[in-house]
Every structure is written in structure tokens, then in C-alpha cells.
Amino acid sequence: MSRTDRAGSCSSPRPGSPEPAAVPRRGGPPERVSPRERAAGPAESVSPAGPGRAPAPAPARTPAPARTPAASRTPAPGPPAPRPTFDQIADRLAARQHGVVTRRQLRGAGVSKGMIDRRLESGRLRRLHRGVYLVGPVLPPLALETAACLACGPAAVLSHRSAAVVWGFVRAGRRRTVDVIIRPGGGTRRPGIATHRPEELEPDETTVLDGVPITTPGRTLFDLARMLRPRGLERAISEALACGRVTPDELVTVGRRYKGRPGGRRLIDALGDDGPRLTRSEAEARFLRLLRRSGLPGPRVNQVVSGYEVDFHWPNAGLVVEVDGFAYHGSRRSFEGDRVRDADLSRTGLRVVRVTWKQLVHEPLALAARMGALLGAGGRGDGWPGRGADP
């Protein structure tokens, strides 16, 4: 037997023994591992850096981030909101200012000068004052008053006759000029605006009505006292009192504050002890016109009954009506005197009814129905025609 055969026979496995497992080798055929080597365990690993060195640690695994609840997730930004158009900007501003806007307000909202000029040429904007425009062709209520205040600056307030018209105790008439109070030395003359520069204007004498800065009713009546005749002033006072815009105490306070001024003295004189003196005849005339229009029996006017001169008397109905031209009593003494008078007349069997200026002006239908119930349907009157039936 040759040496080669002996070497081959020594390396061959014995019959019945397990065949060594093949271990893959790099770059060649797999290396076989004997059962003894498999029982001894895996061989010590060799670091790529070289034998005898510790193997490189395995990279640490990064924990997965916690999931955010769907409700708290920030939504992705959407497309930018469209820029508002000129009409949207102008309409938004005009809605707060009775249809009026200013050039400064439009420029502050991002409207260009060229766009404003084009809207003026097309008629979308209408010039009321320099830098003050009306939006659209229709002139809303309080547009001229708002435009005047905006044109005269932030400290301007509506005043005098214009304020009285807005408060409701002076008729508008055909006058288009707007009265505005401005600070001394401020503002310039503008067509359609009558500017006033009083020496004093206290903070409690201005307020805001429907978005328009305006003098209070008491201050307005003080300013009117220097413009109106006595009868017109007393009519305005009665209207203001009847609609609840002011009280006698407030008017007295304003009158005493400016008692050294012509307006203050005239205001106190118009009030008097029992209220405006000249409005009594006007109240009586209104009452008689109401009776005529309602078809009610006519009374006797300004007759003496049981020692008292009464305004209206229906002898057949046993009814006396007293008209209070002043909505409130100017003093406690006059109030008590009226009660004594009414009690004396009632003791004679008469029924005494008092009619106020507020009822005549603001509740005429209710007053006519009340008088119809008191007189009775078809009752015979004594004053159509009669002495002093319609003063």
C-alpha cells in the first residue's frame, strides 16, 4: 500500500460515524467541522481589527418615536387666503360709518391710490369732503353728519342744531349745513360744515349716538339757547323732556355751569319754576286739533270752574282736562299745588284728567281712544263752535 493510500485511509471517516459538517469558507469550498469541534462550541470570534482584540459592539437600535394622537397633529398649511377685493374692503368700512369711508382708511386697508382714483371716476365712490367719500349712490341717514365729523378730525363732535335734529327734539327742515364742534385752533373751513370753537367743552358733555360723536342733550340745548328764539328754545326743551332725552335736573346743572354765559341764562329762564312757559298754548292747540280729527265732542276752553281756571271743560260729561305743556314739574311746590287743585275740583263731582306733552306728541292715537272712552260715543260737546275753541 502506498503512502498516499495510507494517508487517505487515515483521513476517511470510520463506518457508522457522523460525517463532519461543512463550514463555509471565504473564497473557497466549505470547511468541514468534526463532531468533537461542534461539541466544544463555537470558536472565539476574531475582530476584523485583528486577533486578540474585542469585537466591535453592535450598533444601538434607536427607539421608534411615539405616535402623536390624530387630534393633536398640526394640519399641513393650506393655500393662502385670497386677498380681499376693493368692494369687500369699502363695504366693510362703510357698514360701520353710515356708508362713509375716508381715503386714509382705504389706504390703511391696502387699497392703492390708483384704485381709489378709478373708483372715483367710475362713481363707485362719491366725494363728500376732501378725503371723505360716500360708497355707492344712495345717501343713508346720518351719512352727512358722519362725513362732517370725519372731515374735521378725530376730536370733532356733532353739535348745535344738527345734534338737536339727531336727538329728535328739533325738526330737520331744509338746512343742509352740518354743525360740528372742533378744538380751538384745529380744522379748516369746509363747504357744508359750520364749525364751532367753544372755549369750554367738558368730557361729560359729549357721547356717541349710533356711531356718531355728538354733544349730550343738555349741552345741545345750551348751544341752541344762543341760536333759537325763546319760543323755539322752549319747544325744543319740551320735546327733549317728553322723549326722555334729558331731565330737568340735568338742564339745571348745565345752566348753572354756564350761568355767566348768554346760553346758560337763557336756558334757566326758559325752564322757569313750572317749566317752559310758552309751550302751554301750543300743547292746548295740539290737543284741540286731536279732538277735531278724532271727531270727539268739543270742550269749553279756559273757563273758571269752582274758583280755578281750567284748560278744557265738558259740563255735560262732568270732565275737566288739564294739559301739562311741560313733561315734568319744575319744582315740588308746583307739583303739590296741582294735586290740591285736582282734589278740590274732584270734590265738586268733576273728573279731572291730565294730559302730558309726551302723550300729545308720541301717543296721539292712544290719547284719542282714552278721550273717546271718557266722553262716551256720541256725547254732546260744548265747544264746537265756542269761545276760545281753537286758540
Number of C-alpha atoms within 10 A of each C-alpha: 5 7 8 9 9 10 10 10 11 10 8 9 11 10 7 6 8 10 14 15 14 12 11 12 10 8 6 7 10 12 13 13 14 13 13 9 12 12 8 8 8 8 8 8 11 12 12 10 10 9 11 10 11 12 13 9 6 6 6 6 6 6 6 6 6 6 7 9 7 8 7 7 9 8 8 6 6 6 6 6 6 6 8 11 10 17 12 11 15 23 16 13 19 19 12 12 21 22 25 29 28 23 16 11 15 18 13 10 14 13 18 13 11 9 13 17 12 12 15 16 11 10 14 16 21 18 16 19 19 12 14 21 22 27 24 15 11 10 13 12 11 17 20 22 27 22 27 27 23 22 21 22 13 10 13 22 27 30 30 25 24 23 29 25 15 20 20 16 22 19 13 13 7 6 9 12 16 22 21 25 21 23 18 11 7 12 15 10 9 13 11 15 21 16 24 17 14 11 7 9 14 8 8 9 14 19 15 12 14 11 12 22 22 28 28 22 27 25 25 21 31 25 22 23 25 18 14 14 12 18 15 16 25 26 24 24 31 25 24 24 21 23 16 11 15 18 16 18 11 13 22 17 14 19 25 15 11 15 16 10 13 14 20 25 17 19 29 21 16 21 21 12 15 18 25 25 18 17 22 20 14 15 21 24 14 17 23 20 13 17 17 14 9 14 12 22 20 22 29 22 23 16 16 12 14 12 10 13 13 20 19 25 27 21 15 12 17 15 18 22 18 19 20 21 28 26 24 17 17 18 13 10 11 14 13 12 11 12 10 12 15 19 14 15 18 15 10 11 10 19 17 19 14 10 17 19 26 20 16 22 15 13 12 15 14 12 18 20 12 12 17 18 10 15 18 13 10 10 15 17 19 19 18 16 12 13 14 13 18 18 10
